[in-house]
Amino acid sequence: MAITNTQLTSTSAQTVFTASGQQVVSVVYICNTSSSDVLIDMYAIAGNSVAAGNTNTIYSDLEITANDTYVMSTEKLILSTTDVLQVAANVANVVTVTISSFAM
């Protein structure tokens, strides 16, 4: 199992995970460390071939309350080589994304 951590340093979509081979994302933690609510968008992009947008959005305007963590763990994501997950937040430098994954 592997864990990756990414702090979102801008309000643009940032790559938080890139698959190397067949990989399973088992859980995603999105932590808001600020004293205000934030909104996030999350994208699953096949082969890193297109920009983040409406065609690959998996969460849109998901509100994460102040000093709270949202956990995505009910459904696993199976990714192929170069598939990516990207996340954008409406506030920079206050959201950390932690992903646990393993190879198939």
C-alpha positions in Angstrom: 0.0 0.0 0.0 1.1 3.5 -0.7 0.1 6.9 0.6 0.4 10.2 -1.2 -0.2 13.7 0.3 -0.8 16.9 -1.6 -1.5 20.3 -0.4 -3.6 22.3 -2.9 -1.4 25.4 -3.4 -3.7 27.2 -5.9 -7.4 27.3 -6.9 -6.7 25.6 -10.2 -7.1 21.8 -10.5 -3.9 20.0 -9.3 -2.9 16.5 -10.0 -3.0 14.6 -6.6 -2.4 11.1 -8.0 -1.0 9.5 -11.2 -1.4 5.8 -11.7 1.7 3.8 -12.6 0.3 0.5 -13.9 -3.0 -0.9 -12.8 -3.7 0.7 -9.3 -6.6 0.8 -6.9 -7.4 3.9 -5.0 -8.9 2.6 -1.8 -9.5 5.8 0.1 -9.2 9.6 -0.3 -9.1 12.0 2.6 -9.7 15.7 1.9 -8.8 17.8 4.9 -9.8 21.5 5.3 -7.4 23.1 7.8 -8.9 26.5 7.7 -11.5 28.1 10.0 -13.8 28.6 7.0 -15.7 26.2 4.8 -14.2 25.4 1.4 -15.6 23.9 -1.9 -13.7 21.3 -3.9 -14.1 19.7 -7.3 -12.6 16.3 -8.1 -11.8 14.9 -11.5 -10.9 11.4 -12.8 -9.0 11.8 -16.1 -8.3 8.8 -18.3 -4.7 8.7 -19.5 -4.1 12.3 -18.5 -5.4 13.2 -22.0 -7.8 16.0 -21.4 -8.1 19.0 -19.0 -10.2 18.8 -15.9 -13.8 19.8 -16.7 -17.4 18.7 -16.9 -16.7 15.5 -18.8 -14.6 14.0 -16.0 -16.0 15.5 -12.8 -16.7 13.0 -10.0 -17.4 15.6 -7.2 -18.6 19.1 -7.9 -18.8 21.9 -5.3 -18.4 19.5 -2.5 -18.5 21.5 0.7 -15.9 20.6 3.4 -16.7 22.5 6.6 -14.1 24.3 8.6 -11.4 22.2 10.2 -13.0 19.0 9.0 -12.1 16.0 6.8 -14.2 14.4 4.1 -13.5 10.7 3.5 -14.2 8.9 0.2 -14.1 5.2 0.9 -17.3 3.5 -0.2 -16.3 2.8 -3.8 -12.8 2.0 -5.0 -11.3 3.5 -8.2 -9.4 1.3 -10.5 -6.9 3.3 -12.6 -4.7 2.4 -15.5 -1.2 3.7 -16.3 -1.2 7.6 -16.6 -4.8 8.0 -15.3 -4.9 10.9 -12.9 -7.0 12.3 -10.1 -7.1 16.1 -9.9 -8.7 18.3 -7.2 -9.4 22.0 -7.2 -10.4 24.1 -4.1 -11.9 27.6 -4.0 -9.2 28.6 -1.4 -5.5 27.9 -1.8 -3.1 26.4 0.8 -5.8 25.1 3.2 -6.7 21.7 1.7 -4.6 18.6 1.9 -5.5 15.5 -0.1 -4.3 12.1 1.1 -4.7 9.0 -1.1 -4.2 5.4 -0.2 -3.6 3.1 -3.1 -2.2 -0.3 -4.1 -1.2 -2.1 -7.2 -3.4 -4.8 -8.7 
